[in-house]
């Protein structure tokens, strides 16, 4: 990850232990990259029953769903180390990241893909047909096969196609989350 590009594109923010990087329900037009420190992703952050989702280490990229979908954040992220440094990348600046820093785009695509596959595993016992149909989609199959070198080439040629892949994965994940809640209910 080229930190010079990230520093020039994003806004560096220094936070102390216990400070929120972003909060659940907040409108989000940016994503974050944790450059130094440790942070925790939590749900129901303003209730008595906080749920820890995962710990983030330096190099973690998060907040992409809000950036891509323009929807409120689904979780809060709080600093757990004594200090953390994050870079905040606004939606308008994300195009420069696609052009100059495809490694970050690959991390995002892999994160979204991992979440998608996890949701498909959760949905499959309830609706095998849905999962089968989803996995037949050409865009899904393209994302499954995407490696860093191929993505580099695509980023150089067609940033809008890269955006469409990210958007596809993000909106699919959003729909699957809603479907899973219905199936579980």
N, C-alpha and C positions, 0 to 999 in steps of 0.2 A: 504494500500500500504506500503510495507516494505521499508522504505527509506534507510536502511543500505545496502540492496541488490542492490538497484538502484545506490547508491553512489559508491559501489564497482564495478559495471558493467559499468556504464556510466561515462561520463566526465562532471563534474560540470562547468557551465559557468555562470558568473555574468555579467549582462547587465544593462545599464542605460536607462532612458526614451528616446525614439526616436531611439534606436538602433534596427536593424533588427536581429531577431533570424535566419530567413531563408528568401530567396528571390525567388520570382516567376521566373521560368526559370532555376534556379540553379539545377545542378545535385544533386541528393539526395540519399545517401546510409546510411541514419540514420533517426531516429525519435527522437522526443523531448518530455520531460515531464516537464511541468511548475510546479516547486516546490514552488515558492513564487512569488507573483506579479500578474499583469494583462497584457495581451497582446491582440492585435487585429489582426484578419485575414483579409487581404485586397487583392483585385484583381486590376490589372492594376496599380500597385504601382509606376510605373515610367511614368505615363501619367498625364494629367490634370484632368482626370475623375476617380479618385480613388473610388473604391466601397468597402464599409465595409461589410464583410460577417458575422462575429460574434466576440464576445469578449470571451477570454479564461481566466479562473480563475485557481488558484492553483489546481493541480491535473489533469489538462487537458493533454491529450496525443494527439500529432499531428505530421504530417509528415510521417504517416504510408504508404500512397500511394506511395511515392517516394521510401521508403525502400522496399516495397513489389514488386513494378513494375519496379524499376530501371529507372524510367523516370524523366524528369525534374519536379520541383515543380510547382504546379498549382496556388499557391498563396504565398503571402509574409506574415510574421508574425512580427509585430513590438511591442516593449515594450511600454506600456502606463502608467504604474505605475513609481514611481521614480526609482525603481530598480526591477529587476527580476532575479530569479535564475532558470536555467533550467538544466536538465541533458540531454546530447546528447548520444544516444545509437546507436552504429554502427551495421550494419547488422550482422557482425560476433559475436557480443556480444548478439544479440537478442535471440540466442538459449539458452543462460543461463537464460534469462528472462522467456522464455517459461518453462524451467525446474523448476525455483525457484520462479517465481512471476506470477502465472497464473491470478491474479487479473488484472494486466496490459493487459494481453492477452484478458481477458474478456471485458475490457473497449474498446480495439481496435475492437474486434469483434462486440460489440454493436454499436460503432460509425459507422463502415462500414455497418452494418445491417440497422441502421437508415437512412443512406444516400441512401442505395439500395432501401429501401421501399419508400422513398421520390421520388427518380427517377422513380420508377415504377408507383407511383401516377401521376407524370407529363406525363409519356409516355402513360398511359392507354387511355386517350381520343383520342389519335392518332392511337393506335394499341393495341386493347384489346387482340387480339390473341397472340401477342408477350408476353404480361404480363402474360396471362394465361399459356402459354408454359413455361415461365421462372419459375413461381411459382410451377410448377409440378416437377421441378428438385429435386432430392433427397438431393443434397448438400445444396440447398437453404432451404429446409424444415428442415434439420438438424440444420442449423444455427438459424432458427427461434425458435427452441425448446431449444437451448443451454442455460443452466443455469450455475451458477458459480461452483456448486459442481460437475456437470458432466464434465465441462471443466477441473477442478482440476485433476480429475481421468485420463482424456485423456492426459493431459500435462505430468503426471507422467509416462504413458505407451508409448505414441507415439507422440513425438514432431513433427515428419514429417507430421502426419495427421493434427495436429493443424496448421502447416505452410500451408498445402494445403487448409484448410478452409479459412484462412486469404487471401491467394493468390486468391482463387476463388472469394471471396467477392470483393477484390480490382480490379481484372481484369474485373469482371462483371460491377462494378461501372464505370470503365474507358470506357468500351464499351457503357454503357447506356448514359454516358455523351456525347459521340460522336453521338449516335443515336438521342438523344434529340436535339442537335444542328442541325442535318439534318432535323428533323421533324419540328422544329421551323422556319428553313430557308425557 
